[in-house]
Amino acid sequence: MGGMRSEESPFGRAVFTDETPLRYDGNYLWVDRAAEPQELVAEARRLERRMIFVPDSTLGDRLAPYFEQHGWRIDRHLLMAQLREPERSADLSLVQEVEEEALRGPRRVLLQNEPWAKPEVVDQIFDAKVLLAGRVETHFFGVEVGGEIVSWSELYLDRGDAQVEDVGTLEEHRGRGYASAAVLAAAERARAGGADFVFLVADAEDWPKELYRRLGFDELGRYTKFFTPST
């Protein structure tokens, strides 16, 4: 989410990735100072940012009622780190390292019912993965069934830190341990690459966070994203 450039704001900074302007995780207003929601809306409009990112959970909770009342989409996320041994095992032999392009087809299938996942937006999400590969070490993992990849994960590795990201399984293949295997394979690769801090981000209001807990990940913090009503 670092973007490629930034601009200072009275409330934090605006982040820009000009190569992928439709990808909100690279184009947003980062808020790290207390402010009234109306001020943040005006500042986001001035900077042409359609997402407001609030890393402070207390501030995010205080702002949420206003944004909810005014029709903004609110995403609450948990940062979870693997601090202990997994309670759940998985067959890692199911997982193979693949090229990023091999995951694009199944990812499109998984995203097709998301209202925000217009083809041009998804294209820029994929383009962003190429940009990220120029900044950190990246690895992509897939579980193949019947000649197609049905579950996957990816890994961003930067010296001692590693993030497991973009975990997914096609709906008809869920409940078979594939996602567990994909996550644990990525974590194992991170440890082999020298990482001593392995984390991921989970939707605070969705079920996968419970799976991640069984895989040894515990909550360290929360943050909130606010999206303009037209997104």
C-alpha positions in Angstrom: 0.0 0.0 0.0 3.0 2.3 -0.1 2.2 3.7 -3.5 4.8 5.2 -5.8 4.6 8.8 -4.5 2.9 10.8 -1.8 1.7 14.3 -1.0 1.5 15.8 2.5 -1.9 16.6 3.9 -2.9 18.3 7.2 -4.4 15.0 8.2 -1.6 12.7 7.0 -0.7 12.1 3.4 -2.2 11.3 0.1 -0.8 8.2 -1.6 -0.6 7.8 -5.4 0.2 5.0 -7.8 -0.2 6.7 -11.2 0.4 3.4 -13.1 -2.7 1.8 -11.5 -5.1 4.7 -10.6 -8.1 2.4 -10.2 -6.6 0.3 -7.5 -7.6 1.9 -4.2 -4.9 0.2 -2.1 -2.4 2.2 -4.0 -4.4 5.5 -4.2 -5.9 6.8 -1.0 -5.8 9.4 1.8 -3.8 8.0 4.8 -5.1 9.7 8.0 -2.9 9.6 11.1 -4.2 12.7 12.9 -7.5 13.3 14.6 -10.1 15.1 12.5 -13.7 15.6 11.9 -15.2 13.3 9.2 -16.5 16.3 7.2 -12.9 17.6 7.0 -11.6 14.3 5.8 -14.3 14.1 3.1 -13.4 17.5 1.9 -9.7 16.7 1.9 -10.2 13.4 0.0 -12.2 15.3 -2.6 -9.5 17.9 -2.9 -6.9 15.3 -3.5 -9.2 13.2 -5.7 -8.7 10.2 -3.4 -11.7 7.8 -3.2 -10.5 5.8 -0.2 -9.6 7.0 3.3 -7.3 4.7 5.2 -7.3 5.1 9.0 -4.7 2.9 10.7 -5.7 4.0 14.3 -8.5 1.7 15.3 -9.9 4.1 17.9 -10.1 6.9 15.4 -11.6 4.6 12.8 -14.3 3.5 15.3 -15.1 7.2 16.1 -15.4 8.1 12.4 -17.4 5.1 11.3 -20.9 6.2 12.3 -20.7 9.3 10.2 -19.4 7.5 7.1 -22.0 4.7 7.5 -24.8 7.3 7.8 -23.6 8.9 4.6 -23.4 5.7 2.5 -19.7 5.0 2.5 -18.5 1.4 2.4 -16.6 0.5 5.5 -14.0 -2.3 5.5 -12.6 -3.3 8.9 -9.4 -5.4 8.9 -7.3 -7.3 11.3 -3.6 -7.6 11.2 -2.7 -11.1 12.3 0.8 -12.5 12.9 1.9 -16.2 13.1 3.2 -16.2 16.6 2.7 -19.9 17.5 2.5 -23.3 16.0 -0.6 -24.1 14.0 -3.4 -26.0 15.6 -4.5 -27.3 12.2 -2.3 -29.3 9.9 -2.5 -29.4 6.1 -1.0 -31.4 3.3 1.6 -29.0 1.9 2.5 -31.5 -0.9 -0.7 -30.2 -2.6 0.8 -26.8 -3.1 3.2 -25.8 -5.8 4.9 -22.5 -6.5 3.5 -21.0 -9.7 3.9 -17.8 -11.9 1.6 -15.0 -11.0 -0.1 -15.1 -14.4 -1.3 -18.6 -13.6 -3.6 -17.3 -10.8 -5.3 -14.6 -12.9 -8.0 -16.9 -14.4 -9.2 -18.4 -11.1 -9.0 -15.0 -9.4 -11.2 -13.5 -12.0 -13.8 -16.3 -11.4 -13.7 -15.6 -7.6 -14.1 -11.9 -8.1 -16.8 -11.9 -10.7 -19.7 -11.3 -8.3 -18.0 -8.4 -6.4 -19.8 -5.2 -7.4 -16.5 -3.2 -7.5 -14.6 -5.8 -9.6 -15.0 -4.3 -13.0 -12.7 -5.8 -15.6 -10.5 -2.7 -15.8 -10.2 -2.6 -12.0 -9.2 -6.2 -11.9 -6.6 -5.6 -14.7 -5.0 -2.9 -12.6 -4.9 -5.1 -9.5 -2.9 -7.6 -11.6 -0.7 -4.9 -12.9 0.0 -3.8 -9.3 1.4 -7.2 -8.6 4.1 -6.6 -11.2 4.9 -3.3 -9.6 5.2 -4.9 -6.2 7.5 -7.5 -7.6 9.9 -4.7 -8.4 10.0 -3.6 -4.7 10.0 -6.8 -2.7 10.6 -10.5 -3.3 7.3 -12.2 -4.3 6.2 -15.8 -4.5 2.9 -17.3 -5.7 1.4 -20.6 -4.7 -1.4 -22.7 -6.1 -3.3 -26.0 -5.5 -4.2 -27.7 -8.7 -7.2 -30.0 -9.1 -8.2 -31.6 -12.4 -5.7 -29.4 -14.3 -6.9 -26.1 -12.9 -5.7 -24.0 -9.9 -8.5 -23.9 -7.4 -6.8 -22.4 -4.3 -3.9 -20.0 -3.9 -1.9 -17.6 -1.9 1.0 -15.2 -2.4 3.9 -14.0 -0.4 5.7 -10.7 -0.1 9.2 -11.1 1.5 11.4 -8.3 2.6 14.3 -9.3 4.8 12.9 -10.3 8.1 9.3 -9.5 7.4 6.8 -11.4 5.3 3.2 -10.9 4.3 0.9 -13.7 3.2 -1.7 -12.1 0.9 -4.6 -12.7 -1.5 -5.7 -16.1 -0.2 -8.6 -17.6 -2.2 -10.4 -20.8 -3.0 -13.0 -21.3 -5.7 -16.3 -21.9 -4.0 -16.9 -25.4 -5.2 -13.6 -26.5 -3.8 -13.9 -25.1 -0.3 -13.9 -27.2 2.9 -11.1 -29.5 1.7 -8.1 -27.9 3.4 -6.7 -26.3 0.3 -6.6 -22.7 1.7 -4.9 -24.0 4.9 -2.2 -25.7 2.8 -1.7 -22.6 0.6 -1.3 -20.3 3.7 1.0 -22.7 5.5 3.1 -23.3 2.4 3.6 -19.5 2.0 4.5 -19.1 5.7 7.0 -22.0 5.5 8.6 -20.4 2.4 8.8 -17.1 4.3 10.6 -18.8 7.2 13.0 -20.5 4.8 13.7 -17.1 3.3 14.7 -15.7 6.6 11.5 -14.1 7.9 10.9 -14.1 11.6 7.8 -12.0 11.4 5.0 -13.5 9.2 1.7 -11.7 9.0 -1.5 -11.4 7.0 -4.5 -9.2 6.9 -8.1 -10.6 7.4 -11.5 -9.1 7.1 -12.7 -8.4 10.6 -16.3 -9.3 9.7 -15.7 -12.5 7.7 -15.0 -16.2 8.6 -11.4 -16.7 7.3 -10.0 -14.9 10.4 -11.1 -18.0 12.4 -9.2 -20.3 10.0 -6.1 -18.1 10.3 -6.3 -18.4 14.1 -6.2 -22.2 13.8 -3.1 -21.7 11.6 -1.2 -20.0 14.3 -2.1 -16.3 13.5 -3.1 -14.0 16.3 -4.5 -10.5 16.1 -2.0 -7.6 16.7 -4.1 -4.6 15.6 -7.0 -3.3 13.5 -7.5 -0.6 10.9 -10.4 0.8 8.8 -10.9 1.7 5.2 -13.7 4.1 4.0 -14.7 4.1 0.4 -16.8 6.8 -1.3 -20.4 5.8 -1.9 -19.9 5.4 -5.7 -17.2 2.6 -5.3 
